[in-house]
């Protein structure tokens, strides 16, 4: 089972590292990452494998949201199926 994590906010050192650390601490494997910096705006999409996660999905999502609040970023986490359904034409 996979999930999509999106991160948007003002660029700063360590965003990728902090998000990846939470994933690693919870047994979530980062499968693919794309990121861009547009002037001073950081935008990242991560595809992660949550099949071996050591915490329930909602707890992982809450941890990432809390990190977002701490760093003044917007971090959303959603199941891949929901992501795909939202973006299907």
Jmol script that loads the backbone (N, CA, C; Angstrom):
load data "model"
ATOM      1  N   UNK A   1       0.849  -1.161   0.000  1.00  0.00           N
ATOM      2  CA  UNK A   1       0.000   0.000   0.000  1.00  0.00           C
ATOM      3  C   UNK A   1       0.904   1.236   0.000  1.00  0.00           C
ATOM      4  N   UNK A   2       0.505   2.241  -0.800  1.00  0.00           N
ATOM      5  CA  UNK A   2       1.331   3.442  -0.897  1.00  0.00           C
ATOM      6  C   UNK A   2       0.521   4.676  -0.524  1.00  0.00           C
ATOM      7  N   UNK A   3       1.264   5.737  -0.227  1.00  0.00           N
ATOM      8  CA  UNK A   3       0.644   7.024   0.091  1.00  0.00           C
ATOM      9  C   UNK A   3       1.441   8.127  -0.580  1.00  0.00           C
ATOM     10  N   UNK A   4       0.810   9.286  -0.693  1.00  0.00           N
ATOM     11  CA  UNK A   4       1.442  10.465  -1.277  1.00  0.00           C
ATOM     12  C   UNK A   4       1.536  11.525  -0.188  1.00  0.00           C
ATOM     13  N   UNK A   5       2.739  12.091  -0.036  1.00  0.00           N
ATOM     14  CA  UNK A   5       2.967  13.173   0.911  1.00  0.00           C
ATOM     15  C   UNK A   5       3.325  14.409   0.097  1.00  0.00           C
ATOM     16  N   UNK A   6       2.609  15.500   0.318  1.00  0.00           N
ATOM     17  CA  UNK A   6       2.945  16.752  -0.351  1.00  0.00           C
ATOM     18  C   UNK A   6       3.372  17.773   0.698  1.00  0.00           C
ATOM     19  N   UNK A   7       4.384  18.562   0.339  1.00  0.00           N
ATOM     20  CA  UNK A   7       4.922  19.580   1.240  1.00  0.00           C
ATOM     21  C   UNK A   7       5.070  20.873   0.453  1.00  0.00           C
ATOM     22  N   UNK A   8       4.533  21.954   0.998  1.00  0.00           N
ATOM     23  CA  UNK A   8       4.650  23.263   0.359  1.00  0.00           C
ATOM     24  C   UNK A   8       4.921  24.310   1.433  1.00  0.00           C
ATOM     25  N   UNK A   9       5.846  25.211   1.128  1.00  0.00           N
ATOM     26  CA  UNK A   9       6.117  26.304   2.055  1.00  0.00           C
ATOM     27  C   UNK A   9       7.397  27.024   1.709  1.00  0.00           C
ATOM     28  N   UNK A  10       7.787  27.933   2.557  1.00  0.00           N
ATOM     29  CA  UNK A  10       9.007  28.696   2.352  1.00  0.00           C
ATOM     30  C   UNK A  10      10.208  27.757   2.463  1.00  0.00           C
ATOM     31  N   UNK A  11      11.122  27.872   1.513  1.00  0.00           N
ATOM     32  CA  UNK A  11      12.293  26.996   1.492  1.00  0.00           C
ATOM     33  C   UNK A  11      13.190  27.241   2.701  1.00  0.00           C
ATOM     34  N   UNK A  12      13.730  26.162   3.243  1.00  0.00           N
ATOM     35  CA  UNK A  12      14.696  26.222   4.350  1.00  0.00           C
ATOM     36  C   UNK A  12      15.498  24.933   4.341  1.00  0.00           C
ATOM     37  N   UNK A  13      16.605  24.939   4.996  1.00  0.00           N
ATOM     38  CA  UNK A  13      17.465  23.764   5.083  1.00  0.00           C
ATOM     39  C   UNK A  13      16.778  22.666   5.891  1.00  0.00           C
ATOM     40  N   UNK A  14      16.801  21.428   5.381  1.00  0.00           N
ATOM     41  CA  UNK A  14      16.390  20.269   6.164  1.00  0.00           C
ATOM     42  C   UNK A  14      14.967  19.787   6.009  1.00  0.00           C
ATOM     43  N   UNK A  15      14.186  20.378   5.113  1.00  0.00           N
ATOM     44  CA  UNK A  15      12.790  19.931   4.984  1.00  0.00           C
ATOM     45  C   UNK A  15      12.731  18.460   4.586  1.00  0.00           C
ATOM     46  N   UNK A  16      13.428  18.099   3.525  1.00  0.00           N
ATOM     47  CA  UNK A  16      13.427  16.707   3.066  1.00  0.00           C
ATOM     48  C   UNK A  16      13.918  15.772   4.165  1.00  0.00           C
ATOM     49  N   UNK A  17      14.967  16.181   4.868  1.00  0.00           N
ATOM     50  CA  UNK A  17      15.522  15.350   5.944  1.00  0.00           C
ATOM     51  C   UNK A  17      14.521  15.145   7.075  1.00  0.00           C
ATOM     52  N   UNK A  18      13.810  16.189   7.455  1.00  0.00           N
ATOM     53  CA  UNK A  18      12.859  16.074   8.570  1.00  0.00           C
ATOM     54  C   UNK A  18      11.674  15.180   8.203  1.00  0.00           C
ATOM     55  N   UNK A  19      11.148  15.341   6.984  1.00  0.00           N
ATOM     56  CA  UNK A  19      10.023  14.504   6.541  1.00  0.00           C
ATOM     57  C   UNK A  19      10.484  13.052   6.415  1.00  0.00           C
ATOM     58  N   UNK A  20      11.650  12.838   5.822  1.00  0.00           N
ATOM     59  CA  UNK A  20      12.201  11.484   5.661  1.00  0.00           C
ATOM     60  C   UNK A  20      12.463  10.819   7.002  1.00  0.00           C
ATOM     61  N   UNK A  21      12.897  11.589   7.981  1.00  0.00           N
ATOM     62  CA  UNK A  21      13.160  11.041   9.318  1.00  0.00           C
ATOM     63  C   UNK A  21      11.882  10.496   9.942  1.00  0.00           C
ATOM     64  N   UNK A  22      10.797  11.246   9.841  1.00  0.00           N
ATOM     65  CA  UNK A  22       9.520  10.759  10.382  1.00  0.00           C
ATOM     66  C   UNK A  22       9.112   9.472   9.672  1.00  0.00           C
ATOM     67  N   UNK A  23       9.276   9.438   8.359  1.00  0.00           N
ATOM     68  CA  UNK A  23       8.956   8.217   7.614  1.00  0.00           C
ATOM     69  C   UNK A  23       9.796   7.047   8.127  1.00  0.00           C
ATOM     70  N   UNK A  24      11.097   7.230   8.227  1.00  0.00           N
ATOM     71  CA  UNK A  24      11.995   6.155   8.661  1.00  0.00           C
ATOM     72  C   UNK A  24      11.677   5.687  10.076  1.00  0.00           C
ATOM     73  N   UNK A  25      11.379   6.610  10.969  1.00  0.00           N
ATOM     74  CA  UNK A  25      11.066   6.245  12.361  1.00  0.00           C
ATOM     75  C   UNK A  25       9.808   5.398  12.465  1.00  0.00           C
ATOM     76  N   UNK A  26       8.954   5.486  11.459  1.00  0.00           N
ATOM     77  CA  UNK A  26       7.685   4.753  11.481  1.00  0.00           C
ATOM     78  C   UNK A  26       7.637   3.589  10.496  1.00  0.00           C
ATOM     79  N   UNK A  27       8.792   3.197   9.954  1.00  0.00           N
ATOM     80  CA  UNK A  27       8.850   2.049   9.057  1.00  0.00           C
ATOM     81  C   UNK A  27       8.266   2.313   7.685  1.00  0.00           C
ATOM     82  N   UNK A  28       8.209   3.573   7.279  1.00  0.00           N
ATOM     83  CA  UNK A  28       7.656   3.970   5.986  1.00  0.00           C
ATOM     84  C   UNK A  28       8.808   4.175   5.014  1.00  0.00           C
ATOM     85  N   UNK A  29       8.766   3.496   3.887  1.00  0.00           N
ATOM     86  CA  UNK A  29       9.839   3.569   2.898  1.00  0.00           C
ATOM     87  C   UNK A  29       9.529   4.619   1.843  1.00  0.00           C
ATOM     88  N   UNK A  30      10.482   5.535   1.624  1.00  0.00           N
ATOM     89  CA  UNK A  30      10.325   6.546   0.580  1.00  0.00           C
ATOM     90  C   UNK A  30      10.680   5.896  -0.750  1.00  0.00           C
ATOM     91  N   UNK A  31       9.718   5.846  -1.664  1.00  0.00           N
ATOM     92  CA  UNK A  31       9.882   5.180  -2.950  1.00  0.00           C
ATOM     93  C   UNK A  31      10.353   6.162  -4.022  1.00  0.00           C
ATOM     94  N   UNK A  32       9.773   7.357  -4.025  1.00  0.00           N
ATOM     95  CA  UNK A  32      10.109   8.340  -5.054  1.00  0.00           C
ATOM     96  C   UNK A  32       9.885   9.740  -4.494  1.00  0.00           C
ATOM     97  N   UNK A  33      10.750  10.670  -4.907  1.00  0.00           N
ATOM     98  CA  UNK A  33      10.645  12.064  -4.463  1.00  0.00           C
ATOM     99  C   UNK A  33      10.856  12.984  -5.652  1.00  0.00           C
ATOM    100  N   UNK A  34      10.034  14.005  -5.731  1.00  0.00           N
ATOM    101  CA  UNK A  34      10.282  15.091  -6.668  1.00  0.00           C
ATOM    102  C   UNK A  34      10.111  16.384  -5.890  1.00  0.00           C
ATOM    103  N   UNK A  35      11.027  17.303  -6.104  1.00  0.00           N
ATOM    104  CA  UNK A  35      10.929  18.578  -5.403  1.00  0.00           C
ATOM    105  C   UNK A  35      11.393  19.693  -6.311  1.00  0.00           C
ATOM    106  N   UNK A  36      10.867  20.874  -6.055  1.00  0.00           N
ATOM    107  CA  UNK A  36      11.244  22.067  -6.802  1.00  0.00           C
ATOM    108  C   UNK A  36      11.317  23.235  -5.847  1.00  0.00           C
ATOM    109  N   UNK A  37      12.152  24.171  -6.184  1.00  0.00           N
ATOM    110  CA  UNK A  37      12.204  25.423  -5.448  1.00  0.00           C
ATOM    111  C   UNK A  37      11.928  26.522  -6.454  1.00  0.00           C
ATOM    112  N   UNK A  38      10.831  27.221  -6.253  1.00  0.00           N
ATOM    113  CA  UNK A  38      10.406  28.302  -7.131  1.00  0.00           C
ATOM    114  C   UNK A  38      10.612  29.600  -6.372  1.00  0.00           C
ATOM    115  N   UNK A  39      11.680  30.327  -6.730  1.00  0.00           N
ATOM    116  CA  UNK A  39      12.132  31.491  -5.977  1.00  0.00           C
ATOM    117  C   UNK A  39      12.404  31.037  -4.548  1.00  0.00           C
ATOM    118  N   UNK A  40      11.583  31.387  -3.570  1.00  0.00           N
ATOM    119  CA  UNK A  40      11.828  30.895  -2.207  1.00  0.00           C
ATOM    120  C   UNK A  40      10.740  29.939  -1.734  1.00  0.00           C
ATOM    121  N   UNK A  41       9.945  29.406  -2.673  1.00  0.00           N
ATOM    122  CA  UNK A  41       8.873  28.466  -2.349  1.00  0.00           C
ATOM    123  C   UNK A  41       9.327  27.035  -2.608  1.00  0.00           C
ATOM    124  N   UNK A  42       9.231  26.202  -1.593  1.00  0.00           N
ATOM    125  CA  UNK A  42       9.608  24.788  -1.670  1.00  0.00           C
ATOM    126  C   UNK A  42       8.352  23.976  -1.953  1.00  0.00           C
ATOM    127  N   UNK A  43       8.417  23.060  -2.918  1.00  0.00           N
ATOM    128  CA  UNK A  43       7.302  22.171  -3.234  1.00  0.00           C
ATOM    129  C   UNK A  43       7.851  20.765  -3.425  1.00  0.00           C
ATOM    130  N   UNK A  44       7.260  19.787  -2.734  1.00  0.00           N
ATOM    131  CA  UNK A  44       7.754  18.410  -2.810  1.00  0.00           C
ATOM    132  C   UNK A  44       6.574  17.447  -2.820  1.00  0.00           C
ATOM    133  N   UNK A  45       6.723  16.380  -3.609  1.00  0.00           N
ATOM    134  CA  UNK A  45       5.781  15.262  -3.599  1.00  0.00           C
ATOM    135  C   UNK A  45       6.595  14.000  -3.354  1.00  0.00           C
ATOM    136  N   UNK A  46       6.177  13.220  -2.377  1.00  0.00           N
ATOM    137  CA  UNK A  46       6.835  11.945  -2.056  1.00  0.00           C
ATOM    138  C   UNK A  46       5.834  10.808  -2.226  1.00  0.00           C
ATOM    139  N   UNK A  47       6.271   9.738  -2.874  1.00  0.00           N
ATOM    140  CA  UNK A  47       5.492   8.502  -2.911  1.00  0.00           C
ATOM    141  C   UNK A  47       6.152   7.592  -1.880  1.00  0.00           C
ATOM    142  N   UNK A  48       5.369   7.089  -0.946  1.00  0.00           N
ATOM    143  CA  UNK A  48       5.919   6.254   0.119  1.00  0.00           C
ATOM    144  C   UNK A  48       5.159   4.934   0.203  1.00  0.00           C
ATOM    145  N   UNK A  49       5.869   3.903   0.620  1.00  0.00           N
ATOM    146  CA  UNK A  49       5.283   2.582   0.838  1.00  0.00           C
ATOM    147  C   UNK A  49       4.953   2.473   2.321  1.00  0.00           C
ATOM    148  N   UNK A  50       3.658   2.357   2.639  1.00  0.00           N
ATOM    149  CA  UNK A  50       3.230   2.306   4.039  1.00  0.00           C
ATOM    150  C   UNK A  50       2.855   0.890   4.477  1.00  0.00           C
ATOM    151  N   UNK A  51       3.151  -0.097   3.637  1.00  0.00           N
ATOM    152  CA  UNK A  51       2.737  -1.470   3.950  1.00  0.00           C
ATOM    153  C   UNK A  51       3.416  -2.027   5.203  1.00  0.00           C
ATOM    154  N   UNK A  52       4.592  -1.526   5.552  1.00  0.00           N
ATOM    155  CA  UNK A  52       5.298  -2.003   6.748  1.00  0.00           C
ATOM    156  C   UNK A  52       5.361  -0.943   7.842  1.00  0.00           C
ATOM    157  N   UNK A  53       4.472   0.030   7.755  1.00  0.00           N
ATOM    158  CA  UNK A  53       4.441   1.100   8.751  1.00  0.00           C
ATOM    159  C   UNK A  53       4.176   0.526  10.138  1.00  0.00           C
ATOM    160  N   UNK A  54       4.846   1.075  11.124  1.00  0.00           N
ATOM    161  CA  UNK A  54       4.691   0.612  12.508  1.00  0.00           C
ATOM    162  C   UNK A  54       3.617   1.394  13.257  1.00  0.00           C
ATOM    163  N   UNK A  55       2.988   2.362  12.572  1.00  0.00           N
ATOM    164  CA  UNK A  55       1.916   3.152  13.183  1.00  0.00           C
ATOM    165  C   UNK A  55       0.724   3.185  12.224  1.00  0.00           C
ATOM    166  N   UNK A  56      -0.476   3.401  12.754  1.00  0.00           N
ATOM    167  CA  UNK A  56      -1.641   3.548  11.876  1.00  0.00           C
ATOM    168  C   UNK A  56      -1.465   4.759  10.947  1.00  0.00           C
ATOM    169  N   UNK A  57      -2.108   4.721   9.792  1.00  0.00           N
ATOM    170  CA  UNK A  57      -1.973   5.780   8.800  1.00  0.00           C
ATOM    171  C   UNK A  57      -2.301   7.151   9.379  1.00  0.00           C
ATOM    172  N   UNK A  58      -3.394   7.245  10.149  1.00  0.00           N
ATOM    173  CA  UNK A  58      -3.794   8.548  10.685  1.00  0.00           C
ATOM    174  C   UNK A  58      -2.746   9.108  11.653  1.00  0.00           C
ATOM    175  N   UNK A  59      -2.030   8.246  12.363  1.00  0.00           N
ATOM    176  CA  UNK A  59      -0.976   8.720  13.264  1.00  0.00           C
ATOM    177  C   UNK A  59       0.208   9.264  12.463  1.00  0.00           C
ATOM    178  N   UNK A  60       0.578   8.578  11.391  1.00  0.00           N
ATOM    179  CA  UNK A  60       1.638   9.079  10.513  1.00  0.00           C
ATOM    180  C   UNK A  60       1.243  10.440   9.956  1.00  0.00           C
ATOM    181  N   UNK A  61       0.023  10.554   9.475  1.00  0.00           N
ATOM    182  CA  UNK A  61      -0.476  11.808   8.927  1.00  0.00           C
ATOM    183  C   UNK A  61      -0.433  12.917   9.972  1.00  0.00           C
ATOM    184  N   UNK A  62      -0.834  12.605  11.197  1.00  0.00           N
ATOM    185  CA  UNK A  62      -0.811  13.596  12.283  1.00  0.00           C
ATOM    186  C   UNK A  62       0.616  14.042  12.601  1.00  0.00           C
ATOM    187  N   UNK A  63       1.558  13.092  12.630  1.00  0.00           N
ATOM    188  CA  UNK A  63       2.955  13.446  12.902  1.00  0.00           C
ATOM    189  C   UNK A  63       3.495  14.396  11.841  1.00  0.00           C
ATOM    190  N   UNK A  64       3.183  14.117  10.582  1.00  0.00           N
ATOM    191  CA  UNK A  64       3.651  14.977   9.498  1.00  0.00           C
ATOM    192  C   UNK A  64       2.964  16.342   9.531  1.00  0.00           C
ATOM    193  N   UNK A  65       1.694  16.376   9.872  1.00  0.00           N
ATOM    194  CA  UNK A  65       0.991  17.654  10.001  1.00  0.00           C
ATOM    195  C   UNK A  65       1.581  18.495  11.117  1.00  0.00           C
ATOM    196  N   UNK A  66       1.928  17.849  12.226  1.00  0.00           N
ATOM    197  CA  UNK A  66       2.558  18.564  13.340  1.00  0.00           C
ATOM    198  C   UNK A  66       3.907  19.135  12.926  1.00  0.00           C
ATOM    199  N   UNK A  67       4.671  18.363  12.164  1.00  0.00           N
ATOM    200  CA  UNK A  67       5.940  18.870  11.645  1.00  0.00           C
ATOM    201  C   UNK A  67       5.688  20.093  10.775  1.00  0.00           C
ATOM    202  N   UNK A  68       4.652  20.030   9.954  1.00  0.00           N
ATOM    203  CA  UNK A  68       4.305  21.161   9.113  1.00  0.00           C
ATOM    204  C   UNK A  68       4.017  22.408   9.930  1.00  0.00           C
ATOM    205  N   UNK A  69       3.261  22.257  11.004  1.00  0.00           N
ATOM    206  CA  UNK A  69       2.969  23.403  11.878  1.00  0.00           C
ATOM    207  C   UNK A  69       4.246  23.948  12.500  1.00  0.00           C
ATOM    208  N   UNK A  70       5.110  23.049  12.945  1.00  0.00           N
ATOM    209  CA  UNK A  70       6.375  23.442  13.576  1.00  0.00           C
ATOM    210  C   UNK A  70       7.261  24.239  12.617  1.00  0.00           C
ATOM    211  N   UNK A  71       7.280  23.825  11.336  1.00  0.00           N
ATOM    212  CA  UNK A  71       8.157  24.461  10.352  1.00  0.00           C
ATOM    213  C   UNK A  71       7.426  25.493   9.487  1.00  0.00           C
ATOM    214  N   UNK A  72       6.147  25.737   9.789  1.00  0.00           N
ATOM    215  CA  UNK A  72       5.327  26.670   9.012  1.00  0.00           C
ATOM    216  C   UNK A  72       5.211  26.224   7.545  1.00  0.00           C
ATOM    217  N   UNK A  73       4.938  24.934   7.362  1.00  0.00           N
ATOM    218  CA  UNK A  73       4.754  24.330   6.046  1.00  0.00           C
ATOM    219  C   UNK A  73       3.364  23.703   5.989  1.00  0.00           C
ATOM    220  N   UNK A  74       2.888  23.468   4.790  1.00  0.00           N
ATOM    221  CA  UNK A  74       1.661  22.693   4.611  1.00  0.00           C
ATOM    222  C   UNK A  74       2.071  21.290   4.185  1.00  0.00           C
ATOM    223  N   UNK A  75       1.755  20.295   5.015  1.00  0.00           N
ATOM    224  CA  UNK A  75       2.080  18.902   4.705  1.00  0.00           C
ATOM    225  C   UNK A  75       0.782  18.095   4.719  1.00  0.00           C
ATOM    226  N   UNK A  76       0.482  17.474   3.570  1.00  0.00           N
ATOM    227  CA  UNK A  76      -0.700  16.620   3.443  1.00  0.00           C
ATOM    228  C   UNK A  76      -0.244  15.198   3.146  1.00  0.00           C
ATOM    229  N   UNK A  77      -0.930  14.237   3.744  1.00  0.00           N
ATOM    230  CA  UNK A  77      -0.642  12.823   3.517  1.00  0.00           C
ATOM    231  C   UNK A  77      -1.953  12.140   3.139  1.00  0.00           C
ATOM    232  N   UNK A  78      -1.945  11.410   2.008  1.00  0.00           N
ATOM    233  CA  UNK A  78      -3.163  10.703   1.613  1.00  0.00           C
ATOM    234  C   UNK A  78      -2.819   9.379   0.942  1.00  0.00           C
ATOM    235  N   UNK A  79      -3.734   8.430   1.085  1.00  0.00           N
ATOM    236  CA  UNK A  79      -3.560   7.142   0.421  1.00  0.00           C
ATOM    237  C   UNK A  79      -3.469   7.360  -1.082  1.00  0.00           C
ATOM    238  N   UNK A  80      -2.677   6.548  -1.747  1.00  0.00           N
ATOM    239  CA  UNK A  80      -2.490   6.654  -3.192  1.00  0.00           C
ATOM    240  C   UNK A  80      -3.822   6.547  -3.941  1.00  0.00           C
ATOM    241  N   UNK A  81      -4.701   5.652  -3.512  1.00  0.00           N
ATOM    242  CA  UNK A  81      -5.991   5.483  -4.189  1.00  0.00           C
ATOM    243  C   UNK A  81      -6.814   6.764  -4.155  1.00  0.00           C
ATOM    244  N   UNK A  82      -6.807   7.437  -3.022  1.00  0.00           N
ATOM    245  CA  UNK A  82      -7.555   8.700  -2.897  1.00  0.00           C
ATOM    246  C   UNK A  82      -6.910   9.764  -3.783  1.00  0.00           C
ATOM    247  N   UNK A  83      -5.593   9.829  -3.754  1.00  0.00           N
ATOM    248  CA  UNK A  83      -4.864  10.773  -4.595  1.00  0.00           C
ATOM    249  C   UNK A  83      -5.209  10.559  -6.067  1.00  0.00           C
ATOM    250  N   UNK A  84      -5.162   9.307  -6.502  1.00  0.00           N
ATOM    251  CA  UNK A  84      -5.463   8.985  -7.902  1.00  0.00           C
ATOM    252  C   UNK A  84      -6.907   9.327  -8.261  1.00  0.00           C
ATOM    253  N   UNK A  85      -7.830   9.046  -7.375  1.00  0.00           N
ATOM    254  CA  UNK A  85      -9.238   9.354  -7.633  1.00  0.00           C
ATOM    255  C   UNK A  85      -9.473  10.845  -7.748  1.00  0.00           C
ATOM    256  N   UNK A  86      -8.801  11.616  -6.925  1.00  0.00           N
ATOM    257  CA  UNK A  86      -8.955  13.071  -6.953  1.00  0.00           C
ATOM    258  C   UNK A  86      -8.419  13.676  -8.242  1.00  0.00           C
ATOM    259  N   UNK A  87      -7.432  13.016  -8.856  1.00  0.00           N
ATOM    260  CA  UNK A  87      -6.770  13.580 -10.027  1.00  0.00           C
ATOM    261  C   UNK A  87      -7.130  12.858 -11.329  1.00  0.00           C
ATOM    262  N   UNK A  88      -8.181  12.080 -11.293  1.00  0.00           N
ATOM    263  CA  UNK A  88      -8.658  11.388 -12.485  1.00  0.00           C
ATOM    264  C   UNK A  88      -9.671  12.277 -13.197  1.00  0.00           C
ATOM    265  N   UNK A  89      -9.511  12.393 -14.482  1.00  0.00           N
ATOM    266  CA  UNK A  89     -10.422  13.267 -15.260  1.00  0.00           C
ATOM    267  C   UNK A  89     -11.590  12.456 -15.764  1.00  0.00           C
TER     268      UNK A  89
END
end "model"
wireframe off; spacefill off
backbone 0.3
color backbone group
